[in-house]
Amino acid sequence: MDSPATTAPADTLPNCIYPELVHTLRKNLPAPVTDSPKDAARWERAAIEHAASLLPATSDEANLAALYVAASAQALDCLRLARLYPNDSAVVLKCTAQSASMMRQARAFRTALDRAQTARRKREAASDAKPAKQQAPTPVADAASPEPRRLNPIAEAERYALHHRKRAVLIRRLGHPPPKFGWLAPAVVHAIATGSTPILCALDEQPARTAALAA
């Protein structure tokens, strides 16, 4: 069974990027080893595919990818030249030094490409996240910041009577709280003293000595 055809990386590049990549490679690639037009075409195609496999998505990324591939090819070509003259130490030293220099340049181009692609991907991720944030429902102000609970004098008076019955009895008898009881909302004091709910009316049924104990 024939294996399914695969798409070459270069064929997936945007039309606006491909010419940039090819132009940079043609200017910087070392010459092919032979003078054969077929070898030259294969040499150039291999370099294009190598650069395209790095997935450049902008003209700047395509330029960096092409420079990386070209510098790597130059480094390897310098080593090839060094092997052609094994008995000429000056040529060997010169070619190996040039190869090392080109490899350093290749690594620098690759680092620059990685940084450019990382920055682009971050921008794209941030751009994709913005619509989601804009479409998120806006919290209802009342739900996010509920209004403070309004004072219900009767309810507060009943609560006070249940928790501080002796004090409530004295307040109901005097019509006001003694200073030692501390501050109490006037509306609550009034409700304790005059309220007619069963809880507040029950304060009137306390024995007389309760007031003295609370004082």
Secondary structure, DSSP 8 states (H G I E B T S, - for coil): --------GGGGS-TTTHHHHHHHHHHHS---SS--HHHHHHHHHHHHHHHHTT---SHHHHHHHHHHHHHHHHHHHHHHHHHH-TT-HHHHHHHHHHHHHHHHHHHHHHHHHHHHHHHHHHHHHHHHHHHHHHHS----HHHHS-------HHHHHHHHHHHSHHHHHHHHHHSS--GGG----HHHHHHHHH--SHHHHGGGGS-THHHHHH-
